[in-house]
Each structure stands twice: as structure tokens, then as C-alpha cells.
Amino acid sequence: MTTLILTQQRDNLPADVTTFIGRRRELAAVAAAIGRHRLVTLRGAGGVGKTRLALRAAQLARDSFADGCWLVELSALRQQELLPRTVSAALGLPDKAAGDPLAVLAASLANQEMLLVLDTCEHLVEPCGRLVRRLLRAAPGLRILVTSREPLGVTDEHALLISPLEVPVPGTPGARAVDCEAVELFVERARAAVPGFSLTPENTGLVVQLCRRLDGIALALELAAVRLRSMPLEEILARLTDRFRILGTARTSLDRHRTLRGAVSWSYELCTPDERRLWARLSVFPGSFTEDAAEHVCGPGAGQVLTRLAGKSIVNRDEGTGRYQMLDTMREFGAERLPDDADGLLRARHRDYFLSLTQRAAAASLTPAQAEWMGRLGQETDNLRTALDYSFGTPGQEAAGLRMTLSLRTYWLMVGQFSEGRRWHKLAMATGVGSAGHAWAVFGAGVLAVQQSDLASATPLLALAAALAVELGDDDLAAQVTDARGMVAFYSGDLETARSQYESALAAHKRTGFSDTFALGTYARLASTCLLALETDRAIELCEEYLRHCDELGELWGRGSALWVRGAARWMAGDSPAAIEDALACLVIKEKIGDLHTITMSFDLLAVCLVATGDYDRAAVLYGASETLWKIINAPVLMGPAYAEIRGGAAQTARNELGDERFEALCHRGMVLPLGGAIAVARGEAAAADSVPPAITIKQLTRREREIAALVADGLGNREIAERLFLSKRTVDSHIEHIFTKLGFSSRTQLTNWVLGQPSN
């Protein structure tokens, strides 16, 4: 059960920024539902507190799931076809495999035991339904907690209606009224807004009236509490009463949506004209955004107004990142108040800002600012998708979408977002046919297909790009196409053709200059071909030339790749200690960038080096770690067919030296280590023997796993177990495979002996 992100954390749940209030009964109900059902949906009106309740429930359930609890925020997602990729990104899974992204995600989660929280699904009900059905079938250890204004409509879905917070009923004595959850929340938020605020005999009645007036809706209560900074409690209550009288809002539980809308509308009317204007304009941002983006998209002076809106809880500010975000309710309200003629203008400004951002990032790809820009683009995923969607979906704007796609090609290649890159390149290829931009879009689609080993799709695309390069007289494009064709040959096992293409591409790049990270990477690709041809001196020479370029430019990503290939060449030349130095140096860089693919290859390189130096225990642990990571990555090995043969040969040597039983045990230790633990073993900071996870007891298996393990110990076969438990045989097969993975077993006899050896209590 490997942690799926590049840390030792077992979740990505956000830290609480305010105190969680009440909901004791609901938390107990959610916990019980998660224990009994694999799909639980928290449904209810906007602003009622579904997300906060789901996060709190997930925090309390952390220890119940071996692979942790993971949040996927969907409020900013508008392209339903990107839903599987969005889930994968939240889990830290690469986007490198070709094929159906939902099938790839399902395969990656097949052996995971986790709680997945899908937050804000009401605008994606059908695609979310398809996604959860597929994932639950593929992963027996997976449970899913959903928040939505309506159920997903999936078989066996258990929906819980989340009502507003408890409010005092009329006639409740003051002493008891203050114990109601709505009052407790309002007072807590009021103290945050106005330090020193407290309930007194004079104001308790007013607070109780306010909580009843707002139906205990959490968001409405929080908006009202913030207003204490600018007006007394009496005035807040009076204005709200007038507001609802005008709206005709009923005071029943059936009209909570109108109550919330009334509270938001009241907050809007209390804003100044420039605050209202900015509120509406900010609705163009699908998710989080920076102050700089707000200034450029919404107009000069937006930064100062934004600070005021944050002070009124209209937008939220993440103190850690400095980024702002609006709740869905606020964004929807603002969008409704945006004039029709302003909507298109703002969306164009939004696109132009992020087009400029991507162009600056592309220009910095061969500079010391590379890693910083990669991180920045990663934060802007929702905005980039929205900008691209606007460009390709709006007549007359496609050319800007093409330019933006080309600016992002290097980023998508570097971070391994191959599927997403191919999607946008496919759209870009329909623009400006025959132009230079079109030619580069064709190339981009081709090289991204190569990276996914989809050679059948890549070959005709690269042939077209080559012809266009000749027609346009674009020497840089011609060189990059030649390089990519070398990759096709390399992945096909034709090293002679690959080397010829790489040599030609490198010579051309030296004449024209290295225009981007991919072009500079020709050194590594050629060096890899040379080392597989046993020309280690030439490979090392190429890597050192590559390193000189990287050092001159301050380029980090390529430096890590150069170190890896030089390390491999040094190992093949018989200098394993030097190879280990290079592999560890590569690991430092790739861990910082988050390049999981090269981290995995670094484990493989270190393992073969450790076999050569006789450290078979560490080698076996690293083989286990990389085995699991290759399954998570679910992408072709970058070094081609020869790579697997070399890796397998060294693993067999370790097995021969250690014996099957010890090799399997150590390999299993690596499989179950979190990534940080495996890196510690790789660096020698933790010995292989220290990496053993705590012994698993029968109580740490899930209830279903305990049932199945007991039946295995009773001598039943998988089909018999399936009939006994009214399950499909495939489900039983998956459960037993998961049990074996957890325990490091490979036979039913081992499992039987282990079950019989467990304490009876």
C-alpha cells in the first residue's frame, strides 16, 4: 500500500482554519455509513456545511484506511472528460499512460485501501456516477464519500441528507438555547470577527432570533457574524428581517435555499459599488487565483477591493499560498450579476492573462526559474483549462488557444501530463492548418503520443510534422521531429536507427541552438542509446556535455536526467560507487520537482548498483519499491526493451544470493513503504532491516478481508468463498490478492498458517 503522493503523508486533507462546531450526530452517522457502505453521499442545500462535515469525517477515519483518505475538489472542474485525470492528480498519480484514463485510474487503485472524498459533484452527477461505479468495481478496498446537492443515482449508494445546524425552538430557555449548534457556531465566528464578543443576558435573545432567522445555515451564519465588524447585532437582525420580508422568504425548512440566497443577497447589498462589481467579475475564475490575476482580469485597483471582500468572507484567502477562492454559492451569485456584455470581455481577459503566464513560463524553461514556474503552472490547472476551453470553444479565439497549447507543451512533457497535453494538442491541430503553429501542434501531439508508447498514433503525426517542417523551412522543428522519430525507433528496439536519428538531431540543435528542454534532452536520449550499445565512454562524454549546458543555464530538470544516464553508464563501465553518487544526486533533484518516473528509475539504478556492490538487502527493498511505483505510474519504461532485461537480470542475482524467501520478504518491505521511506533506504538513512513495517494483525484487515482469510484457512476455494458470501469470484480474487499484498504472502498455505497463528481474542 504505497502512499500515492511524493511525501510520507497518508492524505491530502486540508488543515482546519476554523474550529469545527457541533455535528456530533451527523459525524456518528457518516462514520457508521462508511463502515457499512462503499459509497456514501452527503446531500443537502448549498452552504449547509456538507464539505466541512465530509472533511471532518475523513480526518476521523484516517486510521481506518491503510492507504489514507484523499480529497478531490471538483467545484472548479467544467470539462467532464477530465474528471478521471483530476482524481489522479489529487492522488499524485502520473498522467503518462495511453488509453482510457478511467481504466488507467481504476487499475492504479485496484489494490488500494482508501477513502476517496469527491467534493461538490452536483454539476457532474452523471460523469461522477460513471467514475464511482468503475472504481468501486475495480478496487475492493476503496470507499467513496461524496458531497453533492443531489445523489449520484448509483446502485447501492447510501445518501444522507445533511440538514442545517440545530436552532433553538421558540420558548427555549436562554441557558439551553446557547447550547444549540447554530448559536455555538455564530458565537465562535463572531469572536473571530470581533475579539471579545460574548453572549450576555442582553444579546442572547438577539443571537437566538438571528440563528432562527437564518435557519441554522452555516454559511449564512458566518456571513452575518463577519458583519459585526461594521454594525451592531441589533442592526444586523433588523436588516435581515426587512430583507426577508421583501423577498417573501418563508420560515420553513423547505425554503432553506431561498434563505441562503437572501442572506447572500443581503451581504451583496451591504457591499460598496466597487465591491459588488469585483464580486461579479471574480466569478470568471473557476477556482483559486492570485491578487495579480485579479488585478489584470478584473481591472486596476482590484487588489485593494479584494482585501475588503476577504475581510467580509465573500472570498477566502489561503494564508499558506496567498491565493484567493470563492465558494460556489458566492461565485454563482456573482456570475448572475455580471452583465452579458461584460462576461465575454472578462473571459477574454482571463484567457489573455493566462496565455501570457504560459508564454513566460515557456521562456523560463531553460533558466534557474524553471522549477518555480512548474509549480506556478501546477497551481493554475483550473484556470489554464478554463482559458483553453474558452479559446477552442469560442469562434475567432482558436488562434490564442493554439499559442497557449504550444506554450504548455514543455510543461506537460516535463511533469508527465501526457494525456492532458494530447487532448489540447488534438484541438489545436484544427487551427491554422499549414501554419507554423499548426505544424508545431502536430509535432506536439506526436511526441506526446511517443511518450505514451502509442507509436501507431505517433508515426503518422511525426511524418506530417516532418513534411510541414520542410515546407516551412523550420530547422528547429525538423530537428525535434528527427529526435522524436529516434524515440519511436528506440522504443521499438531498433537502436541503430535510434542512434542515427539522435545524432542528426543533436547536430542540428547545435547549429540552431537548443530552443527548449526537450531539445536539450537529446543529449540524454543519445547517451542512453550509446550505453545500451556498450559505448559507455561516449555516453559519459555526452552526459557531461549535457551537464555543462544545464549548469550554464541553471536548468534543473535536464540536470537530473543527465545524472541518471551518466550513473547508468558508470555502472555499465564497472564503477558502481560513482554510479550510486549520480543516482542519489538525481534523486534529490527529481524529488524536488516531483518527477515520479525518474525517481522510480533511480530506484532501479540504485538497485542494480547495490547488487554489484553486494548490498543485496537494500537492493531487494528498492526493487520492491520500484515494482509498486511502476504499477502506479502505469506507463511504459522510458529505456525501452533492453531496460527490463538489465533490471530483471540484476534482480535475479539478488534473489540467487539471498534465497527466494528472504528476497521476497525484503521486496515486500519495499512494496509497502511510503515513498519517503523508500527514499530513506535509497540514501542509506534507513537500513533495509529498519524499513520493516509494523507486523499486521488480523484486526488490521478489513471486516470482509477477515471473513475471507478465515474461509481460506478453513480450506475453501475462491468460488466456494464467493458462493458463501454472495460475492462474485472476481471480487474474492481481488480481496485475496490484496490480503497477500498486505501480508507479503504468495500462497494460501502461508495465509492459513498466519490466520491459525493469530490470537483468538
N, C-alpha and C positions, 0 to 999 in steps of 0.2 A: 504494500500500500504506500506508494511513493507520493509524497506531497507534490502537488502539481504546479506550484509556483516557485520562483527562484529564491526562496527563503526557507527557514525551518518552521514557519508558521503553518498551522493546520486550518486556517480560514482566512478570508479577506473581509471579515465583518468590520464595519467602521466602529471606532470608539464612540461611546456616548459623549455628547457635548452638553446635554442637559439631563437632569435626573429623570429616571423612568418612574412614572406615578401610577399607582393602582394596578388594575387589570389582573388581580390575583386569580379570580375565577377563570378568566379567559386564558391566562397562561397555563393553568392546570388543564383546561380543555384542549388547548393546542398540543401540549405535551402528550396527553393521552391519545389524541388523534394521530399524532406522528408515530406513536408506538404501535397503533393498530392498523394504520392505513399507509400506503406508499405514496398517495397523492392527497394532499390536504390543501384546500383553497380557503383563504380568508377573504370573504367578500363583504362589501359594505360601501356606503357612500364615500365620496371624496372628502378628505380632511378628517375622517373619523379616527384615524390612527392605525390603520392596517399595517403599514410598513414598519412603524415603530414596534408594534406588537410582534410582528414576524421576526424582526431582528433580535428582540429580547428573547423570544422563544429559541431562536437559533443559538444565541450566546449560551443559554442554559443547557442546550443539548450537545454542546461541543464534545464532551467526553463520551458521548454515546456512539460516536461515529469514528471509526478508525482513520478515515481519510478526511475528517473535518467537515465543516459547514461553510458553504460558499454562496456568496451573494452575486446575483446577476441583475443589474439595474437596467430596465427596459424602457423607461419613460422617454428617453431621447431617441429610441430606435424607430425609424419610419419605414425602412426597407425590409420587409418581412423575409426576403430571401437571405438576408444577412443575420438572421436570428441564430442559427447554429454557430456561426463564427463569433457572434457576440458572446455566447455562452462559453465557447472555447477560450476566448480572450480573457474572460473573467477568471477562468481556471488556470491561466498561464499555459494553455496548450498551443503549440505552434500551428500555423496555417499553411503547412507545406505540402500536405498530401493532395493528390488529384482525386477527382471523383466527387460523389455526393457528400457535401460537408456534414450533413446529418448522420450519414453512415459512418464517416470518419470519427465524429464525436462519440457516437454510440460505441464504436469499437474501443475508443480510448477509455471509456468509463466502464467497460464490461466487468472489470474485476475490482472496481472501487466501491467502498462502503462509505457513503457520504450523504449529507443533507444538502440539497440544492435549493436555494431560495430564489424564485423568479418573481421579481418585484415590479408591479404596475403592468399587468398583462391585458387590461381591458381593450386596448386598441389593437391587440394582436391575438385575439381569442382563438381564432382558427389555427394560425401557424403555431401558437403555443400548445394547442391541443395535439397537433400532429407531432410536435417535438417531444412532449412528455410521454405520449404513447410509445414512441420509438425507443426512447431512453429507458423507460421502465421495463420494456420487453428485453432489452439488451443487457441491463445491469441489475441483477437480483438484489444487490446490496445498496441500491440507490433509493432514496426517498426524496420527494419534492414538495416544497412548501410554496404556495403561490399566493400573491396578493392581487386582487382584481375587483372591479366594481360588479362583475358578473362571473359566474362559474365558467369553466372551460368546456363543460359538457362532455367530459371523458368518462368512459365506463370505470366504475369503482372510485370515482372522485368523491372525496368526503369534504363537503363545503360547510364552513362555519360562518354564520352571519355575525359580523362584528358591529355591535351597537355602540352608540356614543357612551361617554362616561356617565356613571351614576350621578344623578342630580337629586337634591333634596326635594321631597314631595311637599306640597303645601301643608302647613301646620307642623312640620318637623321642628322640634325644639332646637334652639341655636346651638347648644352643646353637641347635639347629634348631627346637625346639618354640616358642621365644619369637618366631619369625618367622611363626607361624601367625596368620591374621587374627583368630580368636576371642580368642587371647591378647593380640594387639595392641589390640583393642577394649576388653577388660576392663581392661588396664593404663591405657589412656588415660582411661577413665571413672573408674577408681579414683583416678587422680591429681587429677581434678576434684573428687572427693568428699573425698579426704584428701590435701591438698597434701603433697608429699614422698614419696608412695608410690612404690616402685620394685621391680623384680624383683631378688631376691637369690638366692644359692645355696640359702638356707634356705626361701624361699617359692615358688620356681619350680615345684617339683613339685606343690604345693597348687593353684596357679593353673591348671596344666595339667589336673589332676584336675577342678577346678571347670568348666573350659570343656568338657571331655568330658561331665561330668555334665549340663550344660545344652545339650548337642548343638549348641553354637555359635549358639543362637538369640539374636539381637541384644538383643531386649527383656529376655529372662531374664538375660543377662549384665549389662545396665545396672542392673536391679533389684538384682542381687547386689552390684555394685560400690558402690551407694549405701549398702548395709548395713555397709560398712567403717567408717562413721562411728560405729556403735554396738556393733560386735562384731568380734573378730579373724577373720582369714581361716580359721583352723582351725575355729572355731565355725560359721562360715557353711557350710563344706563339710560338717561333721558333721550340722548340722541339715537341710541339703538331702538328704543321703544317707538320713537317717531318714525324711524326708518322702516320698521316692520309694519307699522300702521299704514304707511303709504303704500308699501308693497302688497299689503293684504296677506302677509305670510301667516299661515295657520300655526297654532302652537301645538301641534300633534307630532307624534313620532313618524307619521307618514310623510311629513313635509320637511325632512331634515336637509334635503338638497337645497330647497329654497332658503332655509335658514342660513346655510353656509354661504349661499350666493348673496344673501342680504348682508351678512357680516363682511364679506369681501367687498361688496359694492359700497358699503358704509366706509370701509378703510380707503377705498379709491376716492370717494368724495372728500375725505379729510386730507387728501394729498394736495399739494400745490399743483398748479397747472404744469410746471416743468417736470414734477414727479410723475404725474399722470401720463404725460407724453412719453417719458422714458420707460415707464412700466409697460406701455403698449409696444414700444419699439423693441424692448428686450425680448419680447415673445418670439422674435426671429431666431433666437439661439435655442437649439433643441435640447441642450444640456448645459454643462458648465462653460464659463467664459472668463476672460481676464478683463481688467479695467481698460487696458489698452484696446482690446477688441471692441468694448462698449463705446469708447471714445470715437473710434474710426467708423463704426457701423451706425451708431445712434446719433452722432453729432458732437461737436466740441462742447466741453463742459459736462459731458455725461458722467465723468468720474466723480465729481463733487455730488451730483444728484444721486448717483449710485450709492454713495456712502449713506445718504439720508434714507434711501429705500431699505438699505440693510438694517439701519437703526430702527426701522418700523416693521422689520420682519417680512417685508414684501419680497426681498431676495435674501438668500442665506450666503454667508461668506465662510469658506473653509479656512480657518486660521493657519493650518499647516501649509497649504498651497497658495493661499491668497486668491483663489478662484471663487467666482460667484455662481449661484444657480437659483432658479426659481422653481418652486413647487409646481406640479402640473396644474393645480387649481388656479394658481396665480397666472401661469403662462396662458392658459385657456381664456381667462378673463381678459388679460391684456390683449390677446390676439383679436378678441371680439370688438375691441375698441380701437383697433388700428384701421384707419381709413383705407378703402380699397386701393386708392391711387398711391398710398404710401407702402403697401405690402410689397409690391414688385420692386420698388426702388430700394427698400431695405434689404430684400433678398439679394439683389444685385450687389449692393454694398457689402453684404455679408460674404458673398462669393468672392468679390474683389479683394477683400481683406485677407481671406484665407488662401486665395491664389497667390498673393504677394508673399504670404508667410511660407508657402511651399517653395516658391522660387528662391527665397532667401535661404531656406534650409538646403535646397539642392546646391546652391552656390557655396555653401559651407561644408559640403560633404567631404571635402579633402582638406579640412582645416582642423585645428585643435578644438573648434566648437562643435565638431561632429556629434559627439555623444550628447551634448546639451540639446542640440536640435532634434536628435532622435527622440529624446524624452519629451520635448515640447510637442512634436507631432503626435506622439502616443497619447498625450493628454487631450488632443484636439480631434480624436477619431470621429466623434459625433458631428462636430462642425464640418470636418472635411467631407464626410459622407453627404451631409445636407447640401453643401456647396456644389459637390459633383452632381448630386441628384437634380438640383435646380438647373445646372448648366445643361445637362443632357436631356432634361425634361421640358425645357423652355425654348421654343423656336427662336433662333437667332443668337442663342447663347452657347451653342455647342463648341465654338472655337475656344472659348475660355475653358471649357471642360477639358478639351484636348490638351491645352497648355498645362493645366493643373495635373492631369494624369501623367504627363511626361515629367513634370517636376517631382512627382512622388515615386517614380519607378525605382530610383536608387534606394529610397527608404523602404519600399516594400521588399526589395531584394535583400537588404541588409537585415531587416527584422524578421524575415521569413513569412511575410503575409502574401504568399504566392497566389492563393485562391482569390483574395480580395483584389489584388493587383490585376489578375487576369480578367475579373469581372469588369472593371472600369476600362481596361485597355480594349476589351471587346466593343464597348460602347464608343470609345474614342476612335476606333478604326473606321467608323462610319462617317467621320468628319474630314472634310478637306481632302478627299481622295486624290492621290497623286502629289500632294504637297509634301514638304519636308516633315511637317508634324505628323501627317498620316503615315509616312514611312517609318518614323521612329515609334509610332504606336504599334504598327505591325511587328516591328522588332521586339518591342517590349512584351507584347503578347507571346511572341515566340520564345524569348529567353525565359519568361516565367513558366511557360509550359515545359521547357527543358528542365528547369529546377524541380519540377514535379515528376520528372521522368515520363512525361506524356509526349514521347518522341513522335508518335504518329501525328499529333496536332502541331508539334513544333516544326517539323521538317518543312511542310509547305509554307508556313508563315515565314520562316527564315529564307526560303527560296525567293519569296515575293519581296522581302526586305532587301535581299541582295540585289535583285533586279532594280528596285527603286533607288538603291544607293548609287548604282552605276548611272542610271538615268539622271539623277540629281547631281552627280559629281561630288557626293558627300563621302570624303575619305574616312572620316571618323566613324560614320555609320557602317561603311564597308568593313572596317577593321573589327568593329564589335560584332557584326554578323559572322565574320570569319571565326572569331573567338567562340561564339555560341555554337557554330557548326562543329567546332572542335569538341565542345562539351557533348554534343549528340554522339559523335564517334567514340568519345571516352566512355560514356555510359553504355554504349553498345559493345564495349570490349575491344574496339579497334584502336589500339594505342598508337599504331604507326600513323594513321590518318589524323588522329587527335593531335599528335605532336606536330605534324606538318602544319595543321591549321593554326595551332597556338604560336608556332614560330613565326608564321606570316603575320598573325595579328599583332604580336609583340613588336615586330619590326615596324609595322605600320603605326602603332601607337607611339613608338619612339620618334617617328618622323613628325606626326601630327600633334603629339602631346597627349598626356593622359587626361581625358575630359571628366572622368568620374571614377568612383570607387570600383565599379565593375571593370572598367578598362584597366585600371592599375592591378586588379586581381588576376590579370593574365599571367603575371609572374608566378603566382601560386599554382595556377592550373597547369602551366607548362612544367613547373618544377615537380608537380605530382606525377605527371607522365614520365618524366625522366627518372624519378626514383623507382617507379614500378618497372622501368626498363633496366634497373640496377645501375643507372648512371648517377650515383649519389653525389659525386663531386660537382657535376653540373647542376644538380638540384640544389645543393647547398649554395653554390655561387649565385643562382637565380634568386634564392630566398634572401641572401644578404644584400643583393641589389634592390630587391623589393623593400627590405627593411630600411635601407638608406633613403629611399624615396619617402617612405612613411614618416621617418624621423624628420626629414626636411620639411614636410608638410604639416606635421603634427597629427597625422591621420592615425586613428586608434584601431578601428575595425580591421583594416588590412594588416596592421602590425601583428594582431593576434593570429590571423590566418597564416602569415609568413612564419611566425614562430612555430606553429603547429607543423607545417610542411617541413621546415628545417629540422625540427625534432624527429619527425618520421625518417628523414634522410639520414640523420645522425645515427638513429637506431639501426637502420639497414646497413650503415657503414661500420657497425660494431661498437659505437660509442654511446652505450646506453646511459651513463651518468649525464653526459651533455644533453642527450635527448630528453631526459627527465627534467632538466633545468628549463628547456624550451617549453615542454608541455605544461609545466607549472606556471611559467610566465604567461603562456597563452591563456591558461585557466583564469588568472587574475583579471585579464582584460575582458574575456568573454563573460565572466560572471558579472562584471560591472555593467556591461552592455545588455546582458540578458540573452545572449546567443546560445540557446539551449542545444542547438545542433552541434556546434563546435565544442561545447562543454562535454557532450556525450562522446565525441570523437577524441577529446583529450583524455577521458577516462580510458578509452580503448588503447590509446597510445601509451599511457602510463602503465596499463596492464601488461602490454607486450614487453615494455622495458623492464618492468619488475620481474617478469618471468625470466628475462635474460640475466638479471642480477640475482636470481634465486629467491626473491621475496614472493613466494607463491601465495601466502595467505592474503596479503594486500591485493595481489593481482586478482585472486578469485573474488574478493569483495567488490572490486571495481568492475569486473566482468558482470557481476550480478546487477550492480547499479546501472551500467550502460544497457544491459539487456532490458530492464524496465523502461529506461528512458527512450530507447529505440521504439518500443511499443507505444509510448505516449506520443512521441513525435509523429509516428505513423507515416514516415516519409522515406524515400529511397536514400541509401547510403551514398554520400557525395563522392566517395572514392571509387565507385564502380565495382565490377565483379571481383577484381583481384583483392579488394579490401577485405571482403568477407572471408576469403581463403586465408589471408595472413592472420586475421583475428582469430579464426577458428583453430588454426594450427597452434598458435601460442596457448589458447585455452586448453587444447588437448594436452599440451606439455604440462601445464599446471595440474590438470586432472591426473595425469600419469604419476606426477611427483607426490601429490597429496593423497591419492586414492579417491575413488568415487564418492565415498561417504563424506569425507572432510571437504572435498571440493564443493559438493552440492550444498553442504551446510554453510560454508563461507559465502558461496554465491548467493544463497538465500538471504544472508545478512545484508548483502549489498542491495538486494531487491527491495527490502522493506525499509531501508534507511531513507530519511528525508534527504533532499539534495544537499543541504548544508552539512549533514553528517557524512555523506559520501565524499564531499569536497575535503572535509577534515581528514578523512582517511587518505585521500589522494595526496594531501600535503604532508602527511606524516604527523599531523596534530592529534590524531586518534589512531591507536593501533588497531589492526583488524580485530583482535580479540576484544577490544573495548567497544567495538561497534555492534555488539550483540544486543538486540532489543530485549526488553524485559520478557521473561517467559510468559507465554499466553496461557491463561487458564480457561477452563470450559465456560466460565461465566463471561469471558470477553468475546465469545462468539455470540452472534445474534440468536434470538429465540429460535428462528427457523433453522439456522445452522446447527444449533444444539440438537434439535429434533432429528435432523438428517444424519449428523455424526453418530447419534445413538443408534439409529436404524442400520447404519453401516456396520457398527460394532456388533449388532445382532445378526449380521450375515446377510442382510437383504441387498439385492442388486438395485441398480438405479431405476429400472422400470417398476420393480416391486415397491420401491420407496415412493415413486410418483403416484402409483395407484393408492397406496396407503394414505398419502397426504392430499390427494386430489389435485396434484400438480402435473404439468407436462414433464415428460422425461428430459426435455431440453433445459427446463428450469432447474431440475435436480442436478443435471450435469454441470450447469453453471455454478450452482451452490457448492458442489463438491470441489470443483476447480478452485473456487475462492477460498474454501477451507484449507485446501492443500497449500495455496499460496501463503495464507496467513501463517500456517504452522511449519512451512518448509518441508512438507512431506511429498512423496512421489508415489505412494502405494496405499491401498486400503488396509493392508496389514499394519503399516505404521500408524494410521489413524485409529484403527481398532485398539492397538496396544496403548495408545495415548489416552483414548477415551476410558478404557478399563483402568488405567493408572490414575485417573483423576479422583480427588477426594469425593466421597459420596455426598458431603454436605455442600 
